[in-house]
Amino acid sequence: MPTSTVEDYLKAILLEEQVLSSGQLVTMGQIATSLEVAPGTVTAMVKTLEKLGLVAYEPYSGVRLTEEGRLEAIRVLRRHRLIELFLVEVLGLDWSEVHDEAERLEHAISEKLIDRIDVLLGHPKVDPHGDPIPNVAGELQEKELVALEEAPPGEIVTIARVSDQEEAFLRFVEKHGLRPGARVVLTSRDSIADAVTVEPLGRPPVTLGGEAAAKLWIEQPAPLRLNP
């Protein structure tokens, strides 16, 4: 069984790969930033992962997961996101505080127990933040999402995912009614100020800077259908 450190590295690489274009390598700097460790520490660990057959490493370029490494990373990610949902739905913890708890528990829980949690929760598709949960077969199905700032002005859209899990940001999101599942309308966009104003249905409007808006994702708006 991989150590918790190995699992942390594999999950970090997987999450970085998901935001890169196909074929791009994950750099040592990206991993170091994600795990908050020194780049030299990352390089040493990546060489160990390569010897274990979990990554393919290209010096001075970066790293990618092997098939074996990807499967292991997905197992860790599945445990993490199911634990988060369990802590919210069953134990009643606030969604802003479950990430760190799941970081610790994901290394200790057995596959048997995580499968029971999956059944108990009804085989959920997403965690409390809207991130997709891999299924028991190791399949990770990403929805086609677009950034909130790209929402068609005046149209009702649904928040599907919050990509920043820092407690302060999640509390801000909740305060203004922008959790996943919330329906909102983009009322204005100011490209010079790099800001958008959105109005959650039934709540006051809120203005978001570009950095904050980029952390909120919506379901792909349905194409306009014209009557024949």
N, C-alpha and C positions, 0 to 999 in steps of 0.2 A: 504493500500500500504506500503511495507517495506521501512524503512528509507534508506538513502544512505549508512550509516554505515553497516547496515544489508546486503545490496546488495554487498558492497565491500567484506565483509567476505565470503559470499556465493560464489562469483566469485573466490576469492582466493582459497577456499577449492576445488572447482571444478577443477581449473587449476592444483593444486597439485595432486589431485586424478588421473588426466590424465597421469602423469608421474610415478605413482606408480604401482606396480604389483597388480593384482586383489585381493581384500580382505585386502590390507594394509590400515592402518589408517593414516590420516594426523596428524602430531604432532603439538603441540602448537608452537614449535620452527620454524617449516616450515611456519606456518601462520604468526608468528611474523616477520620473515625475509621478507616474501612477502609484508606485509603491513607496514613494518618499524615501528612497535610498540613494547612495552614491553611484554614479555611472560605473565606476570600477567594480563595485560589488555586483552590479548587474552583469557585466561581462564575464566575471568568474562563474556566476550561477548559470548563465546561458551555456557556457562551455560544458558544465555538468549536465544540463538538460540535453545537450547534443549527444553526449556519451550514452545517455539513457534512451536515446532514440525518440525523444519527445519534441525536439525542434530541429530545424535546419538552419545553421548559422553561417552567415557570410561576413567575414571580418570587414570592418569599416563600412558596411552597408546596413546590416540588420538581421532580423530573424523571422522565421515563419513557423507555425506549428506543423508537425507531421500529422498524419492521419491518427496515429496513436495519441499524440499530444492533444489534438483537437477533441477527441472523444473523452479524454480525461478532463480537459478544461470544461467541456459541456456538462459533465457529471457534477463538477464543483458548482458551476453556475446554476444548475437545476436545484441543487441542495440549497444554495444561498437564497434564491428567489422564492422557493416554496417555504423556507423557514420565515422569511420576511412576511409572507402572506399569512402564515399560521400565527405568527406573533400578533398581527393586527386583527385578524378575523376571529381567532379563538381565544387568545390571551388578552386582547383588548389594549395592546400597546399602541402608542401614537405612531403614525407612519413616519414621522420625522426622526424617530429614535431607533428604528429596527435595523437599519443598515449595519451599524457597528455590532449589534448583538448577533446578527446573522454571520458577520465576518468571523466571529469566534466559534459559533456553533457549527458552521458548515464543515469544519474539520473533524468534528467529534461524532456527528450523527451517522448512523449506519444506513446503508441503502435500503434495508428492510423497513426501517422506521420512516425514512423519507417517502418510500412508496405508500406506506399507510397514511401518511399526511396527505399525499397526493389524492388518495381515494377519499379521505375525510373531507377535503376541500372541493371534491367534485371535479377533479382533473382540470384545474384552472389554466387559462391560457396566458394570463399576465399577472405580475406581482402588484403590490400596492402603488407603485410608481408608473405602471403601464409598461414595464419591460417584459418581453416575452419569456415564458417559462419553457425550457426544453421538455419534450415529453419523455416517457420512459424508454423510448427507442433511441433517444439521443438526437432527435430532430429539433432544430431551432428555427421556427417559422417567424420571420420578421414581417410585420405589416408594412404596407406602403404608406409612410407618413411624410408630411411636409411641415416645415417650420411655421409656427403661428403667424409670423410676420408676412408669410406668403398667402395668408387667407384672403379670399375675395372680399373686398370691403362691402359691408352691409349684409353679408350672408351668414346664417347661423352655422357654426362648425362645432365639432366636439373635441375637447382636449383629450388626447389619447396617451400621452407620455410626458413625464417630467424627467429630463436627463441629468439634472443636478440633484444629488441626494444629501447635500449639506443641510444640516438641521435648520439653520437660519433661513435658507432659501425655501425649504419645504414649509416652514411656518408662514412665510410671506405668501406663498402660493395658496395655502389653506385659508389664510386671513381674507384673501381677495376672491375666494371662490373659483380657483383655477385648477383644482385637482382633476386627475383623469376622470372622464365621464361628464365633466361640466360642459354645458353648451354656452358658447360665447359668440359675440359679434365683434368683428374688427371695425371700429367706427372711424378711425383716422390713421394715416401713416405719414410721418414726417421724416423724409430721407435726410434732410439737412441736420436735424437734431438727432438722427438715428434713434427714433422712438416710434412706438405704436400705442394707440389707445384702444383697449378692448372693453366690452361690457358683458360680463357674465349675466345670463338671463335672470332677472329678478334682483340684481345687485347693482351697486354703483359702479361706474366705469373706473378703470385704472390705467394709468400710463406706464408703459414699460420701456426701459432702454433697450437698445439692440442686443446687448449681452444677455439680459434677462429673458427677452423674447425668444432668443435662439435656443433656450433651454426648454421651451414648451413646444410640443409637437401635436399636430392635429391629424385626424383621419383625412385621407385624400377626399376633397370635395367631389361629389358626384357630378359628372358632366351634364351641362344644360341640355335638356331634350326639347326640341322644338316640335310642335304639332305638325303632322304631315299636311 
